[in-house]
Each structure stands twice: as C-alpha cells, then as structure tokens.
Amino acid sequence: QLQLVESGGGLVQPGGSLTLSCAASGFPGFTLGDATIWWFRQAPGKEREGVSCINNGGDATALRRSVKDRFAIFRDVAKNTVYLHMTSLEPDDTGVYYCAAEIGTRVLCGVNDQGMNYWGKGTLVTVSS
C-alpha cells in the first residue's frame, strides 16, 4: 500500500508563496521512479480539480492553465517527495490540496487524468488578507 502525506499548507496573504510537499512511502524498495504523482485541489463548494503532475521518469510535467506562470512542480527522488511551489497566490487558490499517485510508467501526464489509486489526506491552503 502506497502512502502519501501532504504538508506545507497554511494561511498566506495574496501575493505570497507556499511550497507543499507530498511524501510517498509504503512499498519495500519504492521510489518515485515507480509512480506518477498529481496535485489536486478542492475549494469550498467546488469540484476537485487537477493542478499539476510529474511522471515517473521525472521528465514530463503539466500545470493547470490558471497556475502555469505561478506554480512549479518538482521532486526529490532521494527523499521520495514531490513538491508544489506556489507563488503569487490568489484567493481563488484557496482549498485543500491533495496529492495522488498511480503506479506504473507514463510518458506524459495531464491535469485532467483520472483513476489514481492512491491519495493523501490533503493539506489546507488559505489565501486571505
């Protein structure tokens, strides 16, 4: 069973920055080379939406259009952790941010992908003055 633990959320003023972490563990010998990782978010009263992803090879990423110039996804294979670095945060970025994973090989990933088998419990990001 793969476990995903998000951290790094909090309250930030508009224009501020946060970096979220998604630490993956569980299978003996597991590495990020075994899984594609996505970041999703869900704002109050709204549907969950994909924000970003990075494939198992680490050579393909995707970002939601509304965050493309403000967010970045990257990973530390040695720490089995994927990060979402968020800058110029806006109130519309408020929500619970989840990471999700799919075991296997992907050439590409997209923010509209579905069917991930593993999910974290989320970390709350609140952008407010």
C-alpha positions in Angstrom: 0.0 0.0 0.0 1.4 3.3 -1.0 1.0 6.1 1.5 1.0 9.8 0.6 1.4 12.5 3.2 0.9 16.2 2.3 2.3 19.0 4.3 3.2 22.7 3.9 -0.3 24.2 3.8 -1.3 27.3 5.8 -2.6 30.8 5.8 -0.9 33.2 3.4 -1.7 36.7 2.1 -2.5 37.4 -1.5 0.7 37.6 -3.4 2.5 35.3 -1.0 4.2 31.9 -1.6 4.0 28.4 -0.2 5.7 25.1 -1.0 3.7 22.0 -0.5 5.3 18.6 0.0 4.0 15.1 -0.8 6.0 12.3 0.8 5.5 8.9 -0.7 6.2 5.6 1.1 4.9 2.1 1.7 6.2 -0.5 -0.8 9.6 -2.0 0.0 12.1 -0.5 -2.4 9.6 2.1 -3.7 11.0 5.1 -5.4 9.4 7.9 -7.4 10.6 6.2 -10.5 7.7 3.8 -9.9 4.9 6.3 -9.9 3.3 9.4 -11.4 2.3 12.0 -8.9 -0.5 14.5 -9.3 -1.6 17.5 -7.2 -5.3 18.2 -7.0 -7.2 20.9 -5.1 -10.7 21.4 -3.9 -12.1 24.7 -3.0 -15.1 25.0 -0.7 -18.3 24.3 -2.6 -16.4 23.4 -5.8 -15.4 20.2 -7.5 -11.9 18.9 -7.2 -9.6 19.9 -10.0 -6.2 18.8 -11.2 -3.4 21.3 -10.6 -0.2 19.7 -11.7 1.6 16.3 -12.3 5.0 14.8 -12.8 5.5 11.5 -14.5 7.5 8.6 -13.0 10.5 9.4 -15.1 10.5 13.0 -13.9 10.8 14.2 -17.5 7.2 15.3 -18.1 5.2 17.7 -16.1 1.9 19.5 -16.6 0.3 22.6 -14.9 -3.2 23.8 -14.9 -3.5 26.9 -17.2 -4.6 29.2 -14.4 -1.4 28.4 -12.4 1.1 27.9 -15.2 3.0 31.1 -14.6 2.9 30.9 -10.8 3.3 27.3 -9.7 6.0 24.7 -10.3 6.2 21.0 -9.6 9.5 19.2 -8.9 10.7 16.2 -6.9 13.5 14.9 -4.8 13.9 11.3 -5.6 16.3 10.7 -2.7 13.5 11.8 -0.3 10.6 10.3 -2.3 9.0 13.6 -2.1 7.2 15.8 -4.7 6.8 19.5 -4.2 4.4 22.1 -5.4 5.9 25.5 -5.2 3.2 28.2 -5.4 3.9 31.9 -5.9 1.8 35.0 -6.4 -1.1 33.2 -4.6 -4.6 34.5 -5.1 -7.7 34.0 -3.1 -9.0 31.6 -5.8 -6.1 29.3 -4.9 -7.7 28.6 -1.6 -8.6 25.0 -1.0 -7.5 21.6 0.3 -4.6 20.3 -1.8 -4.2 16.6 -2.3 -1.5 14.5 -3.9 -2.4 11.3 -5.7 -0.4 8.6 -7.3 -0.5 5.9 -10.0 2.0 3.1 -10.0 3.5 2.4 -13.4 5.2 4.1 -16.4 3.8 7.1 -18.1 5.4 9.1 -20.9 3.1 12.0 -20.2 0.6 13.1 -17.6 -2.1 15.7 -17.5 -4.2 17.6 -15.0 -7.4 16.0 -16.4 -6.2 12.5 -15.8 -8.3 10.3 -13.6 -8.2 6.9 -11.9 -5.4 7.3 -9.4 -5.2 4.5 -6.9 -3.6 6.3 -4.1 -4.5 9.6 -2.3 -3.3 11.6 0.6 -5.5 13.2 3.2 -4.7 16.8 2.0 -3.3 20.0 3.3 -5.3 23.2 3.6 -4.2 26.4 1.8 -5.9 29.6 2.7 -5.1 32.7 0.7 -6.6 35.7 2.5 -5.7 39.1 3.8 
